[in-house]
Amino acid sequence: VQLQASGGGLVQAGGSLTLSCAASGRTFSRIGMAWFRQAPGKEREFVAAVSRSDGSKSYEDSVKGRFTISRENAKNTAYLQMNSLKPEDTAVYYCAARFTILTVGASTDLTDYGYWGQGTQVTVSS
């Protein structure tokens, strides 16, 4: 699986951005998707995840109520809608994927994901 992340940019605090992650191949419906982020000098951290069935979603506490993860299997694409952005959301955002069986929920563990996109920069100015 190859992943291509896009949609990052510069936005003022309180603004919105939507990130997209396009996956190659015809296996998208078999993979769980997630977004992680990494700020300068910090470790990569979990942001949001969605199961392959779209029935299970998880969010990091600081983004709950502001970010929404979704997926569109017909387009082999996952999204991260980010609202009410804050300067502390500034980071490189990475999408990630993992193959799972249908009943497995969304994982927040970075080590569960074997496929990664190249990252897209999100900068929120104050």
C-alpha positions as CSV (number, residue, x, y, z in Angstrom):
1,V,0.0,0.0,0.0
2,Q,1.3,3.4,-0.9
3,L,-0.1,6.5,0.8
4,Q,-0.1,10.1,-0.4
5,A,-1.0,12.7,2.1
6,S,-2.0,16.2,1.0
7,G,-4.0,19.3,2.2
8,G,-1.6,20.9,4.7
9,G,-0.8,24.5,4.7
10,L,-0.6,27.7,6.8
11,V,-3.8,28.8,8.6
12,Q,-4.6,31.3,11.3
13,A,-5.7,30.1,14.8
14,G,-9.4,29.2,14.7
15,G,-9.3,28.3,11.1
16,S,-9.8,24.9,9.4
17,L,-8.0,22.5,7.1
18,T,-8.9,19.2,5.6
19,L,-6.1,16.6,5.1
20,S,-6.5,13.8,2.6
21,C,-4.7,10.5,2.3
22,A,-5.0,8.6,-0.9
23,A,-4.1,4.9,-1.0
24,S,-3.0,2.9,-3.9
25,G,-4.3,-0.4,-4.9
26,R,-7.7,-2.2,-4.5
27,T,-7.3,-3.2,-0.8
28,F,-8.5,0.0,0.9
29,S,-11.6,-1.6,2.3
30,R,-9.3,-4.0,4.2
31,I,-7.2,-1.5,6.0
32,G,-7.6,0.6,9.0
33,M,-6.4,4.2,8.7
34,A,-4.9,6.7,11.1
35,W,-3.3,10.1,11.4
36,F,-0.3,10.9,13.5
37,R,1.6,14.1,13.8
38,Q,5.1,15.2,14.8
39,A,6.1,18.6,16.0
40,P,9.8,19.8,15.9
41,G,11.8,18.2,18.7
42,K,8.9,15.9,19.7
43,E,8.0,12.3,19.2
44,R,5.3,11.3,16.7
45,E,2.0,11.2,18.4
46,F,-1.5,9.7,17.7
47,V,-4.2,12.1,16.4
48,A,-7.1,10.0,15.1
49,A,-7.9,6.6,13.7
50,V,-10.8,4.8,11.9
51,S,-11.3,1.1,11.5
52,R,-11.7,-0.6,8.1
53,S,-15.4,-0.9,8.7
54,D,-15.7,2.8,9.6
55,G,-17.6,1.6,12.7
56,S,-14.9,2.5,15.2
57,K,-13.1,5.8,15.6
58,S,-10.6,7.1,18.1
59,Y,-9.2,10.5,18.9
60,E,-6.4,12.0,20.9
61,D,-7.9,13.9,23.8
62,S,-6.7,17.4,22.7
63,V,-8.4,17.1,19.3
64,K,-11.8,15.6,20.4
65,G,-14.6,17.8,19.3
66,R,-12.3,19.7,16.8
67,F,-11.0,17.0,14.4
68,T,-13.0,14.4,12.5
69,I,-11.6,11.4,10.8
70,S,-13.5,9.8,7.9
71,R,-13.0,7.5,5.0
72,E,-14.4,7.1,1.5
73,N,-13.7,3.6,0.3
74,A,-15.0,4.3,-3.2
75,K,-12.2,6.8,-3.5
76,N,-9.5,4.9,-1.6
77,T,-9.2,8.0,0.6
78,A,-9.2,8.9,4.2
79,Y,-9.7,12.5,5.5
80,L,-8.9,14.5,8.6
81,Q,-11.2,17.5,9.0
82,M,-9.5,19.9,11.4
83,N,-11.5,22.8,12.9
84,S,-10.7,25.4,15.5
85,L,-7.1,25.0,14.9
86,K,-4.6,26.1,17.5
87,P,-0.9,27.0,17.3
88,E,-0.1,23.8,19.2
89,D,-1.6,21.8,16.3
90,T,1.4,22.8,14.2
91,A,3.2,19.7,13.1
92,V,3.9,17.4,10.2
93,Y,0.9,15.2,9.8
94,Y,1.3,11.6,8.6
95,C,-1.3,9.2,7.5
96,A,-0.8,5.5,8.3
97,A,-2.5,2.2,7.3
98,R,-2.7,-1.3,8.6
99,F,-4.4,-4.5,7.3
100,T,-6.9,-5.9,9.8
101,I,-9.8,-8.3,10.0
102,L,-13.2,-6.8,9.8
103,T,-14.0,-6.9,13.6
104,V,-10.9,-5.1,14.7
105,G,-11.3,-1.5,16.0
106,A,-9.3,1.6,15.4
107,S,-5.8,1.4,16.9
108,T,-4.0,4.4,18.5
109,D,-0.7,2.6,18.6
110,L,1.9,3.8,16.2
111,T,3.6,0.4,16.1
112,D,0.4,-1.2,14.7
113,Y,0.8,0.6,11.4
114,G,3.0,-0.7,8.7
115,Y,2.4,1.7,6.0
116,W,3.1,5.4,6.1
117,G,2.6,8.5,3.9
118,Q,5.2,11.1,3.4
119,G,3.7,13.7,5.7
120,T,2.1,17.1,5.1
121,Q,3.0,20.3,7.0
122,V,0.3,22.1,9.0
123,T,1.2,25.4,10.5
124,V,-1.2,27.4,12.7
125,S,-0.3,31.0,13.3
126,S,-1.4,32.8,16.4
